[in-house]
Amino acid sequence: MLMENESMLTKEKIIEIINDFLQEEFEVERSRIVPTADVKSTLDLDSLDYIDLVVVMEKNLHIKVDPSDLVDIHSIQDLYDYVVSKMGIQA
């Protein structure tokens, strides 16, 4: 799903990629994926679903995600910020 040249990714493109896989993999209406939305309730996650989220993030973004990092991710914006930080993208 990533562009051929990952170094060309912008914060906006990363957000688009995240929104796409949240919509596809977790069957969430696009209108519900907003920065202030709560990740757990928006994606209807239980504890096992967090592992699915880690797998989907690693597959789609080619980053290594420590499941314990997700403890501090409460909003969709937190998720965006986490991925942007992991990928070393300048805001």
Jmol script that loads the backbone (N, CA, C; Angstrom):
load data "model"
ATOM      1  N   MET A   1       0.817  -1.188   0.000  1.00  0.00           N
ATOM      2  CA  MET A   1       0.000   0.000   0.000  1.00  0.00           C
ATOM      3  C   MET A   1       0.869   1.264   0.000  1.00  0.00           C
ATOM      4  N   LEU A   2       2.102   1.164   0.465  1.00  0.00           N
ATOM      5  CA  LEU A   2       2.980   2.333   0.482  1.00  0.00           C
ATOM      6  C   LEU A   2       3.427   2.691  -0.927  1.00  0.00           C
ATOM      7  N   MET A   3       3.776   3.940  -1.082  1.00  0.00           N
ATOM      8  CA  MET A   3       4.308   4.391  -2.362  1.00  0.00           C
ATOM      9  C   MET A   3       5.676   3.745  -2.576  1.00  0.00           C
ATOM     10  N   GLU A   4       6.119   3.714  -3.821  1.00  0.00           N
ATOM     11  CA  GLU A   4       7.397   3.075  -4.123  1.00  0.00           C
ATOM     12  C   GLU A   4       8.536   3.681  -3.338  1.00  0.00           C
ATOM     13  N   ASN A   5       8.579   4.976  -3.228  1.00  0.00           N
ATOM     14  CA  ASN A   5       9.657   5.646  -2.519  1.00  0.00           C
ATOM     15  C   ASN A   5       9.136   6.131  -1.173  1.00  0.00           C
ATOM     16  N   GLU A   6       9.380   5.323  -0.121  1.00  0.00           N
ATOM     17  CA  GLU A   6       8.845   5.651   1.192  1.00  0.00           C
ATOM     18  C   GLU A   6       9.366   6.972   1.726  1.00  0.00           C
ATOM     19  N   SER A   7      10.518   7.405   1.274  1.00  0.00           N
ATOM     20  CA  SER A   7      11.064   8.674   1.750  1.00  0.00           C
ATOM     21  C   SER A   7      10.241   9.860   1.253  1.00  0.00           C
ATOM     22  N   MET A   8       9.379   9.629   0.270  1.00  0.00           N
ATOM     23  CA  MET A   8       8.540  10.696  -0.259  1.00  0.00           C
ATOM     24  C   MET A   8       7.223  10.840   0.503  1.00  0.00           C
ATOM     25  N   LEU A   9       7.012   9.987   1.510  1.00  0.00           N
ATOM     26  CA  LEU A   9       5.776  10.046   2.269  1.00  0.00           C
ATOM     27  C   LEU A   9       5.698  11.332   3.085  1.00  0.00           C
ATOM     28  N   THR A  10       4.525  11.907   3.091  1.00  0.00           N
ATOM     29  CA  THR A  10       4.261  13.078   3.910  1.00  0.00           C
ATOM     30  C   THR A  10       3.326  12.660   5.038  1.00  0.00           C
ATOM     31  N   LYS A  11       3.193  13.526   6.011  1.00  0.00           N
ATOM     32  CA  LYS A  11       2.268  13.256   7.106  1.00  0.00           C
ATOM     33  C   LYS A  11       0.856  13.051   6.560  1.00  0.00           C
ATOM     34  N   GLU A  12       0.460  13.846   5.597  1.00  0.00           N
ATOM     35  CA  GLU A  12      -0.871  13.734   5.007  1.00  0.00           C
ATOM     36  C   GLU A  12      -1.064  12.389   4.315  1.00  0.00           C
ATOM     37  N   LYS A  13      -0.045  11.913   3.608  1.00  0.00           N
ATOM     38  CA  LYS A  13      -0.137  10.622   2.917  1.00  0.00           C
ATOM     39  C   LYS A  13      -0.218   9.487   3.936  1.00  0.00           C
ATOM     40  N   ILE A  14       0.529   9.582   5.019  1.00  0.00           N
ATOM     41  CA  ILE A  14       0.476   8.557   6.060  1.00  0.00           C
ATOM     42  C   ILE A  14      -0.922   8.507   6.666  1.00  0.00           C
ATOM     43  N   ILE A  15      -1.509   9.659   6.929  1.00  0.00           N
ATOM     44  CA  ILE A  15      -2.872   9.712   7.477  1.00  0.00           C
ATOM     45  C   ILE A  15      -3.855   9.068   6.502  1.00  0.00           C
ATOM     46  N   GLU A  16      -3.680   9.337   5.229  1.00  0.00           N
ATOM     47  CA  GLU A  16      -4.540   8.736   4.210  1.00  0.00           C
ATOM     48  C   GLU A  16      -4.414   7.213   4.210  1.00  0.00           C
ATOM     49  N   ILE A  17      -3.191   6.713   4.306  1.00  0.00           N
ATOM     50  CA  ILE A  17      -2.949   5.271   4.348  1.00  0.00           C
ATOM     51  C   ILE A  17      -3.599   4.661   5.587  1.00  0.00           C
ATOM     52  N   ILE A  18      -3.425   5.318   6.741  1.00  0.00           N
ATOM     53  CA  ILE A  18      -4.025   4.822   7.980  1.00  0.00           C
ATOM     54  C   ILE A  18      -5.545   4.789   7.854  1.00  0.00           C
ATOM     55  N   ASN A  19      -6.124   5.881   7.377  1.00  0.00           N
ATOM     56  CA  ASN A  19      -7.579   5.930   7.222  1.00  0.00           C
ATOM     57  C   ASN A  19      -8.070   4.825   6.289  1.00  0.00           C
ATOM     58  N   ASP A  20      -7.337   4.587   5.215  1.00  0.00           N
ATOM     59  CA  ASP A  20      -7.717   3.544   4.263  1.00  0.00           C
ATOM     60  C   ASP A  20      -7.728   2.173   4.927  1.00  0.00           C
ATOM     61  N   PHE A  21      -6.663   1.830   5.650  1.00  0.00           N
ATOM     62  CA  PHE A  21      -6.651   0.482   6.228  1.00  0.00           C
ATOM     63  C   PHE A  21      -7.594   0.356   7.417  1.00  0.00           C
ATOM     64  N   LEU A  22      -7.851   1.439   8.146  1.00  0.00           N
ATOM     65  CA  LEU A  22      -8.847   1.363   9.217  1.00  0.00           C
ATOM     66  C   LEU A  22     -10.226   1.092   8.631  1.00  0.00           C
ATOM     67  N   GLN A  23     -10.521   1.760   7.531  1.00  0.00           N
ATOM     68  CA  GLN A  23     -11.812   1.574   6.887  1.00  0.00           C
ATOM     69  C   GLN A  23     -11.944   0.153   6.327  1.00  0.00           C
ATOM     70  N   GLU A  24     -10.902  -0.309   5.660  1.00  0.00           N
ATOM     71  CA  GLU A  24     -10.956  -1.618   5.018  1.00  0.00           C
ATOM     72  C   GLU A  24     -10.864  -2.778   6.005  1.00  0.00           C
ATOM     73  N   GLU A  25      -9.884  -2.727   6.886  1.00  0.00           N
ATOM     74  CA  GLU A  25      -9.618  -3.859   7.777  1.00  0.00           C
ATOM     75  C   GLU A  25     -10.574  -3.935   8.970  1.00  0.00           C
ATOM     76  N   PHE A  26     -11.032  -2.774   9.440  1.00  0.00           N
ATOM     77  CA  PHE A  26     -11.894  -2.759  10.630  1.00  0.00           C
ATOM     78  C   PHE A  26     -13.336  -2.382  10.296  1.00  0.00           C
ATOM     79  N   GLU A  27     -13.609  -2.241   8.995  1.00  0.00           N
ATOM     80  CA  GLU A  27     -14.952  -1.963   8.510  1.00  0.00           C
ATOM     81  C   GLU A  27     -15.604  -0.777   9.227  1.00  0.00           C
ATOM     82  N   VAL A  28     -14.837   0.311   9.309  1.00  0.00           N
ATOM     83  CA  VAL A  28     -15.310   1.536   9.945  1.00  0.00           C
ATOM     84  C   VAL A  28     -15.723   2.518   8.862  1.00  0.00           C
ATOM     85  N   GLU A  29     -16.870   3.150   9.064  1.00  0.00           N
ATOM     86  CA  GLU A  29     -17.296   4.180   8.121  1.00  0.00           C
ATOM     87  C   GLU A  29     -16.271   5.301   8.126  1.00  0.00           C
ATOM     88  N   ARG A  30     -15.918   5.759   6.940  1.00  0.00           N
ATOM     89  CA  ARG A  30     -14.899   6.801   6.791  1.00  0.00           C
ATOM     90  C   ARG A  30     -15.239   8.040   7.622  1.00  0.00           C
ATOM     91  N   SER A  31     -16.512   8.382   7.718  1.00  0.00           N
ATOM     92  CA  SER A  31     -16.935   9.576   8.458  1.00  0.00           C
ATOM     93  C   SER A  31     -16.647   9.473   9.957  1.00  0.00           C
ATOM     94  N   ARG A  32     -16.448   8.265  10.463  1.00  0.00           N
ATOM     95  CA  ARG A  32     -16.148   8.080  11.893  1.00  0.00           C
ATOM     96  C   ARG A  32     -14.654   8.200  12.200  1.00  0.00           C
ATOM     97  N   ILE A  33     -13.827   8.181  11.162  1.00  0.00           N
ATOM     98  CA  ILE A  33     -12.374   8.237  11.359  1.00  0.00           C
ATOM     99  C   ILE A  33     -11.947   9.699  11.359  1.00  0.00           C
ATOM    100  N   VAL A  34     -12.016  10.293  12.533  1.00  0.00           N
ATOM    101  CA  VAL A  34     -11.638  11.690  12.714  1.00  0.00           C
ATOM    102  C   VAL A  34     -10.601  11.761  13.831  1.00  0.00           C
ATOM    103  N   PRO A  35      -9.732  12.773  13.813  1.00  0.00           N
ATOM    104  CA  PRO A  35      -8.642  12.841  14.791  1.00  0.00           C
ATOM    105  C   PRO A  35      -9.081  12.737  16.253  1.00  0.00           C
ATOM    106  N   THR A  36     -10.245  13.279  16.595  1.00  0.00           N
ATOM    107  CA  THR A  36     -10.674  13.279  17.997  1.00  0.00           C
ATOM    108  C   THR A  36     -11.369  11.989  18.416  1.00  0.00           C
ATOM    109  N   ALA A  37     -11.644  11.098  17.473  1.00  0.00           N
ATOM    110  CA  ALA A  37     -12.354   9.858  17.782  1.00  0.00           C
ATOM    111  C   ALA A  37     -11.509   8.939  18.664  1.00  0.00           C
ATOM    112  N   ASP A  38     -12.177   8.252  19.563  1.00  0.00           N
ATOM    113  CA  ASP A  38     -11.535   7.268  20.429  1.00  0.00           C
ATOM    114  C   ASP A  38     -11.242   6.005  19.609  1.00  0.00           C
ATOM    115  N   VAL A  39     -10.002   5.545  19.638  1.00  0.00           N
ATOM    116  CA  VAL A  39      -9.595   4.394  18.834  1.00  0.00           C
ATOM    117  C   VAL A  39     -10.394   3.149  19.224  1.00  0.00           C
ATOM    118  N   LYS A  40     -10.463   2.868  20.513  1.00  0.00           N
ATOM    119  CA  LYS A  40     -11.103   1.629  20.974  1.00  0.00           C
ATOM    120  C   LYS A  40     -12.574   1.573  20.571  1.00  0.00           C
ATOM    121  N   SER A  41     -13.317   2.643  20.797  1.00  0.00           N
ATOM    122  CA  SER A  41     -14.749   2.602  20.480  1.00  0.00           C
ATOM    123  C   SER A  41     -15.004   2.752  18.982  1.00  0.00           C
ATOM    124  N   THR A  42     -14.220   3.562  18.289  1.00  0.00           N
ATOM    125  CA  THR A  42     -14.420   3.755  16.852  1.00  0.00           C
ATOM    126  C   THR A  42     -14.162   2.462  16.088  1.00  0.00           C
ATOM    127  N   LEU A  43     -13.104   1.761  16.460  1.00  0.00           N
ATOM    128  CA  LEU A  43     -12.759   0.520  15.772  1.00  0.00           C
ATOM    129  C   LEU A  43     -13.408  -0.698  16.418  1.00  0.00           C
ATOM    130  N   ASP A  44     -14.129  -0.476  17.528  1.00  0.00           N
ATOM    131  CA  ASP A  44     -14.785  -1.552  18.266  1.00  0.00           C
ATOM    132  C   ASP A  44     -13.770  -2.646  18.620  1.00  0.00           C
ATOM    133  N   LEU A  45     -12.687  -2.232  19.280  1.00  0.00           N
ATOM    134  CA  LEU A  45     -11.592  -3.143  19.592  1.00  0.00           C
ATOM    135  C   LEU A  45     -11.758  -3.807  20.945  1.00  0.00           C
ATOM    136  N   ASP A  46     -11.462  -5.105  20.991  1.00  0.00           N
ATOM    137  CA  ASP A  46     -11.262  -5.770  22.265  1.00  0.00           C
ATOM    138  C   ASP A  46      -9.763  -6.068  22.357  1.00  0.00           C
ATOM    139  N   SER A  47      -9.346  -6.735  23.399  1.00  0.00           N
ATOM    140  CA  SER A  47      -7.902  -6.921  23.593  1.00  0.00           C
ATOM    141  C   SER A  47      -7.249  -7.681  22.442  1.00  0.00           C
ATOM    142  N   LEU A  48      -7.921  -8.658  21.878  1.00  0.00           N
ATOM    143  CA  LEU A  48      -7.337  -9.398  20.756  1.00  0.00           C
ATOM    144  C   LEU A  48      -7.278  -8.555  19.491  1.00  0.00           C
ATOM    145  N   ASP A  49      -8.223  -7.648  19.335  1.00  0.00           N
ATOM    146  CA  ASP A  49      -8.230  -6.786  18.146  1.00  0.00           C
ATOM    147  C   ASP A  49      -7.017  -5.854  18.116  1.00  0.00           C
ATOM    148  N   TYR A  50      -6.466  -5.541  19.277  1.00  0.00           N
ATOM    149  CA  TYR A  50      -5.272  -4.690  19.291  1.00  0.00           C
ATOM    150  C   TYR A  50      -4.107  -5.393  18.593  1.00  0.00           C
ATOM    151  N   ILE A  51      -4.043  -6.711  18.720  1.00  0.00           N
ATOM    152  CA  ILE A  51      -3.004  -7.470  18.013  1.00  0.00           C
ATOM    153  C   ILE A  51      -3.241  -7.357  16.504  1.00  0.00           C
ATOM    154  N   ASP A  52      -4.507  -7.439  16.095  1.00  0.00           N
ATOM    155  CA  ASP A  52      -4.833  -7.248  14.679  1.00  0.00           C
ATOM    156  C   ASP A  52      -4.388  -5.866  14.209  1.00  0.00           C
ATOM    157  N   LEU A  53      -4.599  -4.861  15.046  1.00  0.00           N
ATOM    158  CA  LEU A  53      -4.198  -3.497  14.693  1.00  0.00           C
ATOM    159  C   LEU A  53      -2.685  -3.423  14.492  1.00  0.00           C
ATOM    160  N   VAL A  54      -1.930  -4.061  15.383  1.00  0.00           N
ATOM    161  CA  VAL A  54      -0.464  -4.088  15.256  1.00  0.00           C
ATOM    162  C   VAL A  54      -0.070  -4.737  13.931  1.00  0.00           C
ATOM    163  N   VAL A  55      -0.661  -5.878  13.626  1.00  0.00           N
ATOM    164  CA  VAL A  55      -0.333  -6.607  12.394  1.00  0.00           C
ATOM    165  C   VAL A  55      -0.664  -5.763  11.164  1.00  0.00           C
ATOM    166  N   VAL A  56      -1.840  -5.138  11.165  1.00  0.00           N
ATOM    167  CA  VAL A  56      -2.262  -4.318  10.028  1.00  0.00           C
ATOM    168  C   VAL A  56      -1.338  -3.114   9.863  1.00  0.00           C
ATOM    169  N   MET A  57      -0.950  -2.492  10.965  1.00  0.00           N
ATOM    170  CA  MET A  57      -0.040  -1.344  10.888  1.00  0.00           C
ATOM    171  C   MET A  57       1.306  -1.767  10.324  1.00  0.00           C
ATOM    172  N   GLU A  58       1.830  -2.881  10.821  1.00  0.00           N
ATOM    173  CA  GLU A  58       3.137  -3.347  10.338  1.00  0.00           C
ATOM    174  C   GLU A  58       3.083  -3.701   8.854  1.00  0.00           C
ATOM    175  N   LYS A  59       2.011  -4.352   8.442  1.00  0.00           N
ATOM    176  CA  LYS A  59       1.863  -4.774   7.041  1.00  0.00           C
ATOM    177  C   LYS A  59       1.720  -3.576   6.100  1.00  0.00           C
ATOM    178  N   ASN A  60       0.907  -2.621   6.488  1.00  0.00           N
ATOM    179  CA  ASN A  60       0.603  -1.499   5.595  1.00  0.00           C
ATOM    180  C   ASN A  60       1.626  -0.374   5.637  1.00  0.00           C
ATOM    181  N   LEU A  61       2.325  -0.250   6.751  1.00  0.00           N
ATOM    182  CA  LEU A  61       3.246   0.877   6.902  1.00  0.00           C
ATOM    183  C   LEU A  61       4.710   0.462   6.980  1.00  0.00           C
ATOM    184  N   HIS A  62       4.950  -0.836   7.030  1.00  0.00           N
ATOM    185  CA  HIS A  62       6.317  -1.359   7.068  1.00  0.00           C
ATOM    186  C   HIS A  62       7.112  -0.793   8.248  1.00  0.00           C
ATOM    187  N   ILE A  63       6.458  -0.783   9.415  1.00  0.00           N
ATOM    188  CA  ILE A  63       7.125  -0.360  10.640  1.00  0.00           C
ATOM    189  C   ILE A  63       6.982  -1.477  11.664  1.00  0.00           C
ATOM    190  N   LYS A  64       7.859  -1.481  12.654  1.00  0.00           N
ATOM    191  CA  LYS A  64       7.768  -2.432  13.755  1.00  0.00           C
ATOM    192  C   LYS A  64       7.000  -1.754  14.875  1.00  0.00           C
ATOM    193  N   VAL A  65       5.918  -2.388  15.319  1.00  0.00           N
ATOM    194  CA  VAL A  65       5.078  -1.827  16.369  1.00  0.00           C
ATOM    195  C   VAL A  65       5.177  -2.696  17.604  1.00  0.00           C
ATOM    196  N   ASP A  66       5.545  -2.091  18.713  1.00  0.00           N
ATOM    197  CA  ASP A  66       5.553  -2.791  19.996  1.00  0.00           C
ATOM    198  C   ASP A  66       4.135  -2.691  20.551  1.00  0.00           C
ATOM    199  N   PRO A  67       3.445  -3.818  20.747  1.00  0.00           N
ATOM    200  CA  PRO A  67       2.067  -3.763  21.234  1.00  0.00           C
ATOM    201  C   PRO A  67       1.893  -2.922  22.504  1.00  0.00           C
ATOM    202  N   SER A  68       2.917  -2.856  23.334  1.00  0.00           N
ATOM    203  CA  SER A  68       2.808  -2.060  24.562  1.00  0.00           C
ATOM    204  C   SER A  68       2.723  -0.560  24.259  1.00  0.00           C
ATOM    205  N   ASP A  69       3.172  -0.148  23.070  1.00  0.00           N
ATOM    206  CA  ASP A  69       3.065   1.264  22.680  1.00  0.00           C
ATOM    207  C   ASP A  69       1.609   1.700  22.530  1.00  0.00           C
ATOM    208  N   LEU A  70       0.736   0.741  22.233  1.00  0.00           N
ATOM    209  CA  LEU A  70      -0.665   1.077  21.984  1.00  0.00           C
ATOM    210  C   LEU A  70      -1.397   1.506  23.255  1.00  0.00           C
ATOM    211  N   VAL A  71      -0.816   1.243  24.406  1.00  0.00           N
ATOM    212  CA  VAL A  71      -1.434   1.644  25.676  1.00  0.00           C
ATOM    213  C   VAL A  71      -1.639   3.157  25.723  1.00  0.00           C
ATOM    214  N   ASP A  72      -0.734   3.901  25.124  1.00  0.00           N
ATOM    215  CA  ASP A  72      -0.806   5.367  25.156  1.00  0.00           C
ATOM    216  C   ASP A  72      -1.566   5.955  23.969  1.00  0.00           C
ATOM    217  N   ILE A  73      -2.122   5.109  23.124  1.00  0.00           N
ATOM    218  CA  ILE A  73      -2.862   5.597  21.960  1.00  0.00           C
ATOM    219  C   ILE A  73      -4.354   5.524  22.271  1.00  0.00           C
ATOM    220  N   HIS A  74      -4.946   6.704  22.444  1.00  0.00           N
ATOM    221  CA  HIS A  74      -6.365   6.766  22.803  1.00  0.00           C
ATOM    222  C   HIS A  74      -7.215   7.310  21.661  1.00  0.00           C
ATOM    223  N   SER A  75      -6.704   8.302  20.964  1.00  0.00           N
ATOM    224  CA  SER A  75      -7.474   8.913  19.872  1.00  0.00           C
ATOM    225  C   SER A  75      -6.849   8.537  18.525  1.00  0.00           C
ATOM    226  N   ILE A  76      -7.619   8.762  17.478  1.00  0.00           N
ATOM    227  CA  ILE A  76      -7.091   8.538  16.135  1.00  0.00           C
ATOM    228  C   ILE A  76      -5.876   9.446  15.911  1.00  0.00           C
ATOM    229  N   GLN A  77      -5.919  10.663  16.447  1.00  0.00           N
ATOM    230  CA  GLN A  77      -4.769  11.577  16.322  1.00  0.00           C
ATOM    231  C   GLN A  77      -3.533  10.982  16.984  1.00  0.00           C
ATOM    232  N   ASP A  78      -3.708  10.343  18.145  1.00  0.00           N
ATOM    233  CA  ASP A  78      -2.577   9.674  18.804  1.00  0.00           C
ATOM    234  C   ASP A  78      -1.984   8.613  17.883  1.00  0.00           C
ATOM    235  N   LEU A  79      -2.855   7.892  17.189  1.00  0.00           N
ATOM    236  CA  LEU A  79      -2.395   6.863  16.259  1.00  0.00           C
ATOM    237  C   LEU A  79      -1.604   7.493  15.115  1.00  0.00           C
ATOM    238  N   TYR A  80      -2.138   8.572  14.542  1.00  0.00           N
ATOM    239  CA  TYR A  80      -1.417   9.284  13.480  1.00  0.00           C
ATOM    240  C   TYR A  80      -0.041   9.721  13.974  1.00  0.00           C
ATOM    241  N   ASP A  81      -0.016  10.360  15.147  1.00  0.00           N
ATOM    242  CA  ASP A  81       1.238  10.895  15.697  1.00  0.00           C
ATOM    243  C   ASP A  81       2.250   9.780  15.955  1.00  0.00           C
ATOM    244  N   TYR A  82       1.769   8.663  16.459  1.00  0.00           N
ATOM    245  CA  TYR A  82       2.645   7.520  16.732  1.00  0.00           C
ATOM    246  C   TYR A  82       3.308   7.031  15.442  1.00  0.00           C
ATOM    247  N   VAL A  83       2.503   6.834  14.411  1.00  0.00           N
ATOM    248  CA  VAL A  83       3.038   6.314  13.142  1.00  0.00           C
ATOM    249  C   VAL A  83       3.996   7.318  12.510  1.00  0.00           C
ATOM    250  N   VAL A  84       3.629   8.581  12.499  1.00  0.00           N
ATOM    251  CA  VAL A  84       4.493   9.625  11.929  1.00  0.00           C
ATOM    252  C   VAL A  84       5.830   9.633  12.657  1.00  0.00           C
ATOM    253  N   SER A  85       5.779   9.527  13.978  1.00  0.00           N
ATOM    254  CA  SER A  85       7.004   9.503  14.781  1.00  0.00           C
ATOM    255  C   SER A  85       7.844   8.264  14.466  1.00  0.00           C
ATOM    256  N   LYS A  86       7.198   7.094  14.397  1.00  0.00           N
ATOM    257  CA  LYS A  86       7.913   5.844  14.100  1.00  0.00           C
ATOM    258  C   LYS A  86       8.578   5.882  12.729  1.00  0.00           C
ATOM    259  N   MET A  87       7.945   6.601  11.799  1.00  0.00           N
ATOM    260  CA  MET A  87       8.473   6.651  10.438  1.00  0.00           C
ATOM    261  C   MET A  87       9.474   7.788  10.256  1.00  0.00           C
ATOM    262  N   GLY A  88       9.636   8.609  11.288  1.00  0.00           N
ATOM    263  CA  GLY A  88      10.607   9.693  11.214  1.00  0.00           C
ATOM    264  C   GLY A  88      10.228  10.800  10.258  1.00  0.00           C
ATOM    265  N   ILE A  89       8.938  11.002  10.059  1.00  0.00           N
ATOM    266  CA  ILE A  89       8.456  12.035   9.148  1.00  0.00           C
ATOM    267  C   ILE A  89       8.390  13.364   9.906  1.00  0.00           C
ATOM    268  N   GLN A  90       8.870  14.408   9.267  1.00  0.00           N
ATOM    269  CA  GLN A  90       8.799  15.728   9.863  1.00  0.00           C
ATOM    270  C   GLN A  90       7.394  16.297   9.697  1.00  0.00           C
ATOM    271  N   ALA A  91       6.848  16.869  10.767  1.00  0.00           N
ATOM    272  CA  ALA A  91       5.480  17.416  10.711  1.00  0.00           C
ATOM    273  C   ALA A  91       5.426  18.662   9.853  1.00  0.00           C
TER     274      ALA A  91
END
end "model"
wireframe off; spacefill off
backbone 0.3
color backbone group
